[in-house]
Amino acid sequence: MKVGIVVHAGREESIAAATGAARRLQEHGVGVVVAREAEPGQDPPVLDDGPVEVRDRDGFADDLDLVVSFGGDGTFLRAAHLSRDVEVPVLGVNLGRLGFLAEIELEGLEASMDAVAAGAFTVEERATLDVEVLDPDGTRRSLDWALNEVSIEKTARQRLLQMDVHVAGSLFARVPADALVIATATGSTAYALSAGGPILSPELAATLVVPVAPHSLFDRTVVAGPGEEVRVWLPEDQPPAVVSCDGREPVQVGAGGSVIARGGGRPVRIARVGEPDFWSLVRRKFGLR
């Protein structure tokens, strides 16, 4: 068995947890591979004294059985983007704040690694969005995907971003707002939630369209089916917008350009070492009674 590790290198507690988990896995005879951070040739600050393989991002998840992330949901998303295309499941250890994707807490880490070494984990699949950004002449500017959401945000602080939102081929509304979030059910507890969107069960196949600080009488979230394409066109005569998938490197799109989000993309495989209980997780994370 071979397990990959993705760690938030900016947090000492994440590095310590990853180091301890790697050693625990090695005690069980599990091979450990660590993802190299930012610069080529710069090894991650984990297991400097241990026999581990360090890999660059390209091809990191090849031949792995599982990837474990150490950090918050942002680190989990980074691990997912390294693992999805080769269908390797991701298990998240939460060292952030809320942690809806990274569910294992620090106190359960050793028992979870023992379960991983024994192969005692299940895998569930979460749908993604395929995201295409087009220039005004229809030329493709970027092609990406998101597990949580794609955000379209203004670049001029003093002006609203005007967006024509089309759903399933029909113009739905012109939305003047600071931003627009198009999210999966999984992403309903992320940026979409902070913008006032609903919490959806991850078992639902749905696409949320959530305006951020809209300046219109209609300020509701729209929930579309996974087969209903969402297309956002930016009318002329306004500053460009920036588009980002799961908070990664933004892409600029000018007036006249468009962003297309299609549900039903290749799923991300999420590993669980216990019985998944989404609603108990929501209650616990928000301190509900």
Buried (B, 14 or more C-beta within 10 A) or exposed (E): BBBBBBBBBEBEEBBBBBBBBBBBBBEEEBBBBBBBBEEEEEEBBBBEEEEBEBBEBEEBBEEBBBBBBBBBBBBBBBBBBBBBEEEBBBBBBBBBEBBBBBBBEBEBBEEBBBBBBEEEBEBBEBBBBBBBBBEBEEEEBBEBBBBBBBBBBBEEEEEBBBBBBBBEEEEBBEBBBBBBBBBBBBBBBBBBBEBBBBBBEBEBBBBBBBBBEBEEEEBEBBBBEBEBBBBBBBEEEBBBBBBBBBBEEBBBBBBBBBBBBBBBBEBBBBBBBBEEEBEEBBEEBEEEE
